[in-house]
Amino acid sequence: MPTGIIESLDHEARGVTRLDGKTVFVEGALPGELVEYAGYRRKPTYELARTLQVIKASASRVSPRCPHFGVCGGCSLQHLEAAAQVAAKQRLLEDNLWHLGRIRAEQLYAPIHGAAWAYRYRARLSVRFVAKKGGVLVGFHEKKSSYVADMRQCEILPPNLSALLLPLRELIGQLSIRDRLPQIEVAVGERITALVLRILEPLSPADEILLRNFADDRAVVFYLQPQGPATAYRFHPLGAPPLSYLLPDFAVEHSFSPTEFTQVNHAINRVLVRRAINLLAPQPGECIADMFCGLGNFTLPIARSGARVTGVEGSSELVRRAAENAAANGLRGLVDYRIANLFETTAELLATLGHCDKMLIDPPREGALELVKALGADGPWRIVYISCSPATLARDAGILVGQKGYRLRGAGVVNMFPQTSHVESIALFERPALAAG
């Protein structure tokens, strides 16, 4: 079997080595290690492989905390020490900016990171009734599989949620629709924990009694979702407080539905928002655009500064929720929300929003290609870009710097998802000529 020295990690947390001019991606290997590996897929320019033996281990290699690591597909980096995970993600960001965008940041920001475990306050758990495994399984999918992992605990979920995995298996196993309940969406707020059951058939009266008793005993709130996410409704207890999360630095509280997008890591989100606002430096009277604003995670903290904010989002449901949150936080007079498909942004669309001094961009993984291409000579002089994909950030940064006259003042990673390969980042762009004007 071949051996190789691992040079780095790729975007899926696989070790990278080379053999006869071909790049080999080795699962389970870490930078600096000498490993023996076996290939399982060969292409003309690359090969996929699995580690058979670690001949010389990295000093950053640790024993995975979770007994399901390697089977469950939820984590890919538990064998790498937490600080080394952050450093690897920072290198991945820098590599993407250079190799894809042909640019380097003038400054590398200190990484944003926090607790390495028990951080995940949002999760989508799959449910399967598997008779030969003794009943119902509740958890994440197995690695590279549609099967549900036989999970009895989860180290990245808060302890109270991890402790619910086995009781939920028992509960669902007693329901009449146990094989018609494929998913449980979990959302933890400041005052309640919500569990959204995706049901393909109505509950029986006996099922309803079981759910009510479970909710009362375990201090959770059940929602039922008969069709798409917008159909989710509260089932029991009806009198529980609403779901919400706080941004204490800005005296903002966001209410949300359990099926609406919010960040999974509340602690890191607070730090991320604080850094974004510091970089954006909104001033009273300025006009600022918040693109892909969602339910107002950044919009309301910007407005708290006294700046006038236009939040733009493609989802009418999120815009409705965002407007409600602006009113509830006493900021309605400083915020204007618009519905627009930013993946089809044109110069004409931007013109309808009016001139903005600064802009915050927080797109999904696809990035903001059409938006940055549409920016004109009178565009914002400062842009803060929040990214969940180093590749699309690098692509968009290449356009902002290479075609639009911006400078990449700084960039850094945000470890929103410890133990996984997922990389979030934040970047600051400025057009000095506009700033001077």
ABEGO torsion letter per residue (X at the ends): XBBBBBABBBAAGBBBBBBGGBBBBBBGBBBGBBBBBBBABBBAABBBBBBABBABBBAABBBBABAABGABAABAAAABBAAAAAAAAAAAAAAAAAAAAGBBBABBBBBBBBBABGABABBBBBBBBBAAAGEBBBEBBBBGBABBBBBABBAABBAAAAAAAAAAAAAAAABAAAAABABBBBBBBAABBBBBBBBABBBBAAAAAAAAAAAAAAGBBBBBBABBAAABBBAOBAABBBBBBBBAAAGBBBBBBAABBBBABAAAAAAAAAAAAAAAGBBBGBBBBBBGAEAGAAAAAAAAAGBBBBBBBABAAAAAAAAAAAAAAGAAAABBBBBBBAAABBAAAAAAAEBBABBBBBBBAAEAAAAAAABBAABBABBBBBBABAAAAAAAAAAAAAAAGBBBABBBBBBABBGBABBBBBBBBBBAAAAAX
